[in-house]
């Protein structure tokens, strides 16, 4: 799978590490081109690319920026018509303890409106960067779950395949509007990690049939 990662922060770095280790072809772009280059140099075969036309020829685009920068970042990488775009963002308040959107819309739905023609899939937003970087198996032996929601079944299957190639359990969360559930779930996880002091090695998972 040919994957473009937008963003070279903690989540972007974790994606580059794990996706390249799983044998996929990875390119990374970021607003700070030197940061993207430094990240790419750490892993064999990973390319740092400029944003212009970066999405060309890619099977999947991972948006690993904050929500406030999401639309600008996506618009900078070229034509996204028909592309699978993985939205990992959460519309968090400045103190990370609340959401700025909910009930009637979600970050993913707003992003989808701004880039019509792309197949936006909400996924990976409930994982801390530490979990993504260290791998799918948590300290208690359970695998973390990647929940994914989107309106295109083929796009969802691509995201499911990617997540499973990284070792994660997966759960189909339905249509893109169900990002309205996944974003608060991420908020709860952030509360447990920071507000309740449980650290960033935790993740929500789904058990049972």
N, C-alpha and C positions, 0 to 999 in steps of 0.2 A: 504494500500500500504506500502511495506517495503522499506524505503528510506535510502540511505547512503549519508551523506553530507561530502564532503572532504573540510576541511578548517574551522577554528574557528575565522576568522576575522569578520569584520562588516557584510559582506554578509552571511557568514556561520552562524553567530549567529542569524541573522534575519530569515534565512531559518529554523533553528532548532526551533526557537520560533513559527513561523507560522505553520510549517508542523506538529509539535507535537500538537499544539492547534486544528488543523483540524482533529485530531484523527488518524493520520498515525503513523506507527511504525518507529522511527527515531534512527539511529546510527550516530555518528560523529567521524571522525578521523582527525588528523592534524599532521603536522611535529613536533609541540610542543605538546607532549602528555598531559602535565599538563594543557595547555590551553583548550584542548578538554575536559578533565575531569571536569574542572571548569565550562565550558559551559553546559555540560550534567547535572551537579548537579543542575542547575537552574530550570530544567523542569522535572516533573514526567514522568518516563518511558523512558527517553532518555538515550541511552547507549554510553559511550565513548569506542572506540575500537582501537586496534593497527591496523596499515595499512595492515599488511600481511593478505591476504585472506578476507579483510573487505567487498569486494563486493559479497562474497559468500551468496547466498540466498536472495539477494536484488532484488527488482523489478526495481529500478531506482537509478541511481547514479548522484548526483549533484556535479559538479566541481565548487567549490567556492574559487578558488585560482586566482592569477594573471596569465596572459597568459604565462609569462616566466617560471612559475613553473608547468604548466598544464600537460605536457606529463609525467614528472617525477612523479607527484602526482598520475596520473591515473595508471601508470605502477606499482606503489607501492601497489595497493589494490587488486591485484590478477587477476584472469581470468575474462576478460570483454567480452568474446565471447557471442554475443546475448543480451548483456545488453543494456538498454537504458541509455545513458550518456547525461546529460543536461549540455551544455557548456554555461556558463554565461560570459565568458571572453571577453575582448576587447583588441586588440593589440595596446596599447597606448604608445605614446612617453613619455619620462621622465617627461615632464611638463604637461602631460595629455591633451594637447591641439591639438594633432594630432594622426594619426594612422601610424603604421609601416608596415602594410599590406593593400592591397586593389586592386581593378580592376581585377587582375588575380587570386587571391586566398583570403582566409580569415582565421582568427584564427581557426574557426570551421573546415574548410576543411583540414588545416594542422594537427589539432588534430586527425581528422578522419583517415588521412593517417598513423599516428603514432600508432593507436590502431585499426588495421583492424579487422573486425568482430563485433565491437561494433556499436550500432545504435546511432550516435551522433545527437542530436537535439539542435539547437541554441535557447535559450530562456532566459528570465529574464535579458538579458544583458542591456536593456534600462532603468532599474529601479535603482534608488539610494537605498542604504541600508536603509536610513531613511523611504522611502516609503514602502519597503518590511516589515520593522519592525513594522511600525505603522498600516499597513493594506491597502487594495486596494482602499478605498475611499479617494480621494484627498480633499484638503481644499475647492475647489469649488463645491464639491458634485459629480463630475464625478469619475468613476472608472478608474484606470490606466489599460492599456492594456498590456498583455503579448503577444508579437509576438513570434511565433515559426516557425522554418524552419528545415526541415530534409528530408531525402530520404526514410525513412521507415514510411508508414502510421500508422501502429500499434504503433510505438514508438511516433509519433506525437500525437496520440490520448491519450496515457498515460500522456504525458506532458500537454496536454490540460486539461485532467481530474484533474491533480494535481493543475494546476493554478486556475481552476474554484473552486476547493474545498477550496482554500485560498481566494476566493471572487473576483478574478480578471476577467476582461473582457479578451477575447482571440481573436487572429487573426492569421489565417494560412498564413504564408508568403512564402509558396512554398517549393522548394527543398533546400538542404543544401547550394548550391552555393549562395542563396539569403542572406546568412549571410554577404555577401559583401555589402548588403544594410543596414542590421540591425546594423552592427558595426559602420558605419558612423552616423547612427541615434543616437546611444549611445553617440558618440562624440559630436554631436550637443546638446544633452541634457546636457552633461557635460559643454559645453560652456555656455548654458543658466544658469545652476546652479552656476557655479563658475566665468566664464569670464564676464557674464552679471549681476552677483550678485543676481540672483533670488532665490538662496538657493536650498537645496536638498529635498524639499518637493514637487517637481514637477516631471512630467513624461509625455512622449508622449502618446497619446491615439488616437483611431480611432472612428470617429462618422459617422452616416449615415447608409444607408442600406448595 
